[in-house]
Amino acid sequence: MMVLPFVGFAGSAVAILSGRRGIALGLWLVSLVGTLALFAAHATSTLHLDF
């Protein structure tokens, strides 16, 4: 699941190199939102540690 934003960023880079600016911006924004959503899910979860 964590790989999806990075695939989006890579797709954005490919779109930039092929000259498709709109697609590149769209992929970059979707990947950014996905990264922030995954961060929020990971940062707010608690660790249940028993020592």
C-alpha positions in Angstrom: 0.0 0.0 0.0 2.8 2.4 0.8 4.3 1.9 -2.7 1.2 3.5 -4.4 2.2 7.1 -3.8 5.7 6.4 -5.1 4.4 4.8 -8.2 2.3 7.9 -8.7 5.3 10.2 -8.3 7.2 8.0 -10.8 4.3 8.2 -13.2 4.4 12.0 -12.8 8.0 12.1 -13.6 7.4 10.0 -16.8 4.5 12.3 -17.7 6.8 15.4 -17.3 9.5 13.8 -19.5 6.9 13.0 -22.2 5.5 16.6 -22.2 2.1 15.9 -20.6 2.0 18.7 -18.0 -1.7 18.3 -16.9 -1.3 14.5 -16.3 1.9 15.1 -14.4 0.3 17.7 -12.1 -2.7 15.5 -11.5 -0.6 12.5 -10.6 1.6 14.5 -8.4 -1.4 16.0 -6.5 -3.1 12.6 -6.1 0.2 11.1 -4.9 0.7 13.9 -2.4 -2.7 13.5 -1.0 -2.2 9.7 -0.7 1.1 10.3 1.1 -0.5 12.6 3.5 -3.4 10.3 4.2 -1.0 7.4 4.8 1.1 9.5 7.1 -2.0 10.5 9.1 -3.0 6.9 9.4 0.4 5.9 10.6 1.0 8.9 12.9 -2.3 8.5 14.8 -2.2 4.8 15.4 -1.0 3.6 18.8 1.5 0.9 19.6 0.3 -1.7 21.9 3.5 -2.7 23.7 3.7 -4.9 26.7 6.9 -5.2 28.6 
